[in-house]
Protein backbone atom coordinates (compact mmCIF):
# COMPACT_ATOMS: atom_id res chain seq x y z
CA UNK A 1 0.00 0.00 0.00
CA UNK A 2 2.95 2.32 0.49
CA UNK A 3 3.39 2.59 -3.28
CA UNK A 4 0.06 4.33 -3.79
CA UNK A 5 1.08 7.02 -1.31
CA UNK A 6 4.28 7.82 -3.23
CA UNK A 7 2.83 8.54 -6.68
CA UNK A 8 0.77 11.53 -7.77
CA UNK A 9 -2.84 10.86 -6.66
CA UNK A 10 -4.45 12.45 -9.72
CA UNK A 11 -2.35 10.38 -12.12
CA UNK A 12 -2.92 7.25 -10.03
CA UNK A 13 -6.69 7.71 -10.21
CA UNK A 14 -6.53 8.31 -13.96
CA UNK A 15 -4.40 5.20 -14.56
CA UNK A 16 -6.51 3.07 -12.23
CA UNK A 17 -9.67 4.21 -14.03
CA UNK A 18 -8.15 3.11 -17.34
CA UNK A 19 -7.28 -0.30 -15.85
CA UNK A 20 -10.78 -0.71 -14.39
CA UNK A 21 -12.26 0.13 -17.79
CA UNK A 22 -9.92 -2.10 -19.82
CA UNK A 23 -10.31 -5.13 -17.54
CA UNK A 24 -14.07 -4.50 -17.22
CA UNK A 25 -13.91 -4.78 -13.43
CA UNK A 26 -16.68 -2.19 -12.98
CA UNK A 27 -19.45 -1.27 -15.41
CA UNK A 28 -21.58 1.89 -15.36
CA UNK A 29 -25.16 1.28 -14.32
CA UNK A 30 -27.89 1.85 -16.91
CA UNK A 31 -29.08 4.94 -15.04
CA UNK A 32 -25.61 6.50 -14.77
CA UNK A 33 -26.03 8.62 -17.92
CA UNK A 34 -28.99 10.49 -16.44
CA UNK A 35 -28.00 10.92 -12.80
CA UNK A 36 -26.28 13.78 -10.98
CA UNK A 37 -23.46 12.84 -8.62
CA UNK A 38 -25.01 14.80 -5.77
CA UNK A 39 -27.67 17.24 -4.61
CA UNK A 40 -25.19 20.12 -4.82
CA UNK A 41 -24.56 19.61 -8.54
CA UNK A 42 -26.63 21.39 -11.17
CA UNK A 43 -25.98 19.02 -14.06
CA UNK A 44 -24.87 15.50 -14.88
CA UNK A 45 -21.11 14.84 -15.31
CA UNK A 46 -19.60 16.03 -18.59
CA UNK A 47 -17.24 13.07 -19.03
CA UNK A 48 -18.72 9.92 -20.51
CA UNK A 49 -16.49 7.64 -18.42
CA UNK A 50 -16.95 9.44 -15.09
CA UNK A 51 -18.08 6.16 -13.48
CA UNK A 52 -14.59 4.67 -13.86
CA UNK A 53 -12.90 7.75 -12.41
CA UNK A 54 -15.22 7.78 -9.39
CA UNK A 55 -14.61 4.05 -8.94
CA UNK A 56 -10.85 4.53 -9.02
CA UNK A 57 -11.07 7.43 -6.60
CA UNK A 58 -13.22 5.42 -4.19
CA UNK A 59 -10.79 2.50 -4.44
CA UNK A 60 -7.87 4.78 -3.54
CA UNK A 61 -9.83 6.33 -0.67
CA UNK A 62 -10.70 2.90 0.74
CA UNK A 63 -7.02 1.95 0.49
CA UNK A 64 -5.95 5.07 2.38
CA UNK A 65 -8.68 5.43 4.99
CA UNK A 66 -10.30 2.00 5.35
CA UNK A 67 -12.41 0.82 7.05
CA UNK A 68 -14.66 3.49 5.57
CA UNK A 69 -18.39 3.46 4.93
CA UNK A 70 -20.86 5.01 2.54
CA UNK A 71 -21.68 7.98 4.76
CA UNK A 72 -18.07 9.15 5.07
CA UNK A 73 -17.62 8.76 1.33
CA UNK A 74 -20.78 10.82 0.76
CA UNK A 75 -19.25 13.60 2.84
CA UNK A 76 -15.93 13.33 0.99
CA UNK A 77 -17.54 13.68 -2.45
CA UNK A 78 -20.19 16.20 -1.40
CA UNK A 79 -20.06 19.94 -2.01
CA UNK A 80 -21.62 23.34 -1.50
CA UNK A 81 -24.92 24.05 -3.21
CA UNK A 82 -25.66 27.44 -4.73
CA UNK A 83 -29.04 28.34 -3.26
CA UNK A 84 -29.56 31.68 -4.96
CA UNK A 85 -29.72 34.63 -2.57
CA UNK A 86 -29.57 32.35 0.48
CA UNK A 87 -26.18 31.33 1.90
CA UNK A 88 -24.53 28.28 0.39
CA UNK A 89 -24.90 25.04 2.30
CA UNK A 90 -23.01 21.74 2.25
CA UNK A 91 -24.83 18.69 0.88
CA UNK A 92 -23.41 15.14 0.76
CA UNK A 93 -22.95 13.30 -2.55
CA UNK A 94 -25.33 10.69 -3.92
CA UNK A 95 -25.29 7.57 -1.80
CA UNK A 96 -26.74 5.43 -4.57
CA UNK A 97 -23.78 6.05 -6.87
CA UNK A 98 -21.25 5.36 -4.13
CA UNK A 99 -23.10 2.26 -2.91
CA UNK A 100 -23.34 0.81 -6.43
CA UNK A 101 -19.61 1.34 -7.02
CA UNK A 102 -18.72 -0.21 -3.66
CA UNK A 103 -20.87 -3.22 -4.45
CA UNK A 104 -19.21 -3.65 -7.86
CA UNK A 105 -15.73 -3.41 -6.35
CA UNK A 106 -16.75 -5.88 -3.65
CA UNK A 107 -18.12 -8.31 -6.23
CA UNK A 108 -14.82 -8.05 -8.14
CA UNK A 109 -12.96 -8.99 -4.97
CA UNK A 110 -10.99 -5.76 -4.58
CA UNK A 111 -12.65 -4.66 -1.32
CA UNK A 112 -14.57 -6.35 1.48
CA UNK A 113 -16.66 -5.39 4.49
CA UNK A 114 -15.04 -5.59 7.89
CA UNK A 115 -15.15 -4.23 11.41
CA UNK A 116 -12.15 -2.95 13.39
CA UNK A 117 -13.26 -2.27 16.93
CA UNK A 118 -16.14 0.21 16.66
CA UNK A 119 -15.27 1.16 13.06
CA UNK A 120 -17.29 -0.66 10.42
CA UNK A 121 -16.79 -0.32 6.69
CA UNK A 122 -14.88 -1.52 3.68
CA UNK A 123 -11.17 -2.24 3.38
CA UNK A 124 -8.91 -3.40 0.57
CA UNK A 125 -8.45 -7.14 0.09
CA UNK A 126 -5.03 -8.57 -0.77
CA UNK A 127 -6.16 -8.68 -4.43
CA UNK A 128 -7.13 -5.00 -4.26
CA UNK A 129 -3.82 -4.07 -2.66
CA UNK A 130 -1.97 -6.01 -5.36
CA UNK A 131 -4.01 -4.30 -8.10
CA UNK A 132 -3.32 -0.80 -6.76
CA UNK A 133 0.36 -1.55 -6.14
CA UNK A 134 0.85 -2.87 -9.68
CA UNK A 135 -0.57 0.35 -11.12
CA UNK A 136 1.58 2.50 -8.82
CA UNK A 137 4.77 0.53 -9.50
CA UNK A 138 4.13 0.75 -13.23
CA UNK A 139 3.82 4.53 -12.88
CA UNK A 140 7.04 4.73 -10.85
CA UNK A 141 8.92 2.74 -13.52
CA UNK A 142 7.65 5.04 -16.25
CA UNK A 143 8.76 8.08 -14.27
CA UNK A 144 12.27 6.65 -13.81
CA UNK A 145 12.54 5.84 -17.53
CA UNK A 146 11.49 9.33 -18.58
CA UNK A 147 13.95 11.00 -16.17
C-alpha positions as CSV (number, residue, x, y, z in Angstrom):
1,X,0.0,0.0,0.0
2,X,3.0,2.3,0.5
3,X,3.4,2.6,-3.3
4,X,0.1,4.3,-3.8
5,X,1.1,7.0,-1.3
6,X,4.3,7.8,-3.2
7,X,2.8,8.5,-6.7
8,X,0.8,11.5,-7.8
9,X,-2.8,10.9,-6.7
10,X,-4.4,12.5,-9.7
11,X,-2.4,10.4,-12.1
12,X,-2.9,7.2,-10.0
13,X,-6.7,7.7,-10.2
14,X,-6.5,8.3,-14.0
15,X,-4.4,5.2,-14.6
16,X,-6.5,3.1,-12.2
17,X,-9.7,4.2,-14.0
18,X,-8.2,3.1,-17.3
19,X,-7.3,-0.3,-15.8
20,X,-10.8,-0.7,-14.4
21,X,-12.3,0.1,-17.8
22,X,-9.9,-2.1,-19.8
23,X,-10.3,-5.1,-17.5
24,X,-14.1,-4.5,-17.2
25,X,-13.9,-4.8,-13.4
26,X,-16.7,-2.2,-13.0
27,X,-19.4,-1.3,-15.4
28,X,-21.6,1.9,-15.4
29,X,-25.2,1.3,-14.3
30,X,-27.9,1.9,-16.9
31,X,-29.1,4.9,-15.0
32,X,-25.6,6.5,-14.8
33,X,-26.0,8.6,-17.9
34,X,-29.0,10.5,-16.4
35,X,-28.0,10.9,-12.8
36,X,-26.3,13.8,-11.0
37,X,-23.5,12.8,-8.6
38,X,-25.0,14.8,-5.8
39,X,-27.7,17.2,-4.6
40,X,-25.2,20.1,-4.8
41,X,-24.6,19.6,-8.5
42,X,-26.6,21.4,-11.2
43,X,-26.0,19.0,-14.1
44,X,-24.9,15.5,-14.9
45,X,-21.1,14.8,-15.3
46,X,-19.6,16.0,-18.6
47,X,-17.2,13.1,-19.0
48,X,-18.7,9.9,-20.5
49,X,-16.5,7.6,-18.4
50,X,-16.9,9.4,-15.1
51,X,-18.1,6.2,-13.5
52,X,-14.6,4.7,-13.9
53,X,-12.9,7.8,-12.4
54,X,-15.2,7.8,-9.4
55,X,-14.6,4.0,-8.9
56,X,-10.8,4.5,-9.0
57,X,-11.1,7.4,-6.6
58,X,-13.2,5.4,-4.2
59,X,-10.8,2.5,-4.4
60,X,-7.9,4.8,-3.5
61,X,-9.8,6.3,-0.7
62,X,-10.7,2.9,0.7
63,X,-7.0,1.9,0.5
64,X,-6.0,5.1,2.4
65,X,-8.7,5.4,5.0
66,X,-10.3,2.0,5.3
67,X,-12.4,0.8,7.1
68,X,-14.7,3.5,5.6
69,X,-18.4,3.5,4.9
70,X,-20.9,5.0,2.5
71,X,-21.7,8.0,4.8
72,X,-18.1,9.1,5.1
73,X,-17.6,8.8,1.3
74,X,-20.8,10.8,0.8
75,X,-19.2,13.6,2.8
76,X,-15.9,13.3,1.0
77,X,-17.5,13.7,-2.4
78,X,-20.2,16.2,-1.4
79,X,-20.1,19.9,-2.0
80,X,-21.6,23.3,-1.5
81,X,-24.9,24.0,-3.2
82,X,-25.7,27.4,-4.7
83,X,-29.0,28.3,-3.3
84,X,-29.6,31.7,-5.0
85,X,-29.7,34.6,-2.6
86,X,-29.6,32.3,0.5
87,X,-26.2,31.3,1.9
88,X,-24.5,28.3,0.4
89,X,-24.9,25.0,2.3
90,X,-23.0,21.7,2.2
91,X,-24.8,18.7,0.9
92,X,-23.4,15.1,0.8
93,X,-23.0,13.3,-2.5
94,X,-25.3,10.7,-3.9
95,X,-25.3,7.6,-1.8
96,X,-26.7,5.4,-4.6
97,X,-23.8,6.1,-6.9
98,X,-21.2,5.4,-4.1
99,X,-23.1,2.3,-2.9
100,X,-23.3,0.8,-6.4
101,X,-19.6,1.3,-7.0
102,X,-18.7,-0.2,-3.7
103,X,-20.9,-3.2,-4.5
104,X,-19.2,-3.7,-7.9
105,X,-15.7,-3.4,-6.3
106,X,-16.7,-5.9,-3.6
107,X,-18.1,-8.3,-6.2
108,X,-14.8,-8.0,-8.1
109,X,-13.0,-9.0,-5.0
110,X,-11.0,-5.8,-4.6
111,X,-12.6,-4.7,-1.3
112,X,-14.6,-6.3,1.5
113,X,-16.7,-5.4,4.5
114,X,-15.0,-5.6,7.9
115,X,-15.2,-4.2,11.4
116,X,-12.2,-3.0,13.4
117,X,-13.3,-2.3,16.9
118,X,-16.1,0.2,16.7
119,X,-15.3,1.2,13.1
120,X,-17.3,-0.7,10.4
121,X,-16.8,-0.3,6.7
122,X,-14.9,-1.5,3.7
123,X,-11.2,-2.2,3.4
124,X,-8.9,-3.4,0.6
125,X,-8.5,-7.1,0.1
126,X,-5.0,-8.6,-0.8
127,X,-6.2,-8.7,-4.4
128,X,-7.1,-5.0,-4.3
129,X,-3.8,-4.1,-2.7
130,X,-2.0,-6.0,-5.4
131,X,-4.0,-4.3,-8.1
132,X,-3.3,-0.8,-6.8
133,X,0.4,-1.5,-6.1
134,X,0.9,-2.9,-9.7
135,X,-0.6,0.3,-11.1
136,X,1.6,2.5,-8.8
137,X,4.8,0.5,-9.5
138,X,4.1,0.7,-13.2
139,X,3.8,4.5,-12.9
140,X,7.0,4.7,-10.9
141,X,8.9,2.7,-13.5
142,X,7.6,5.0,-16.2
143,X,8.8,8.1,-14.3
144,X,12.3,6.6,-13.8
145,X,12.5,5.8,-17.5
146,X,11.5,9.3,-18.6
147,X,13.9,11.0,-16.2
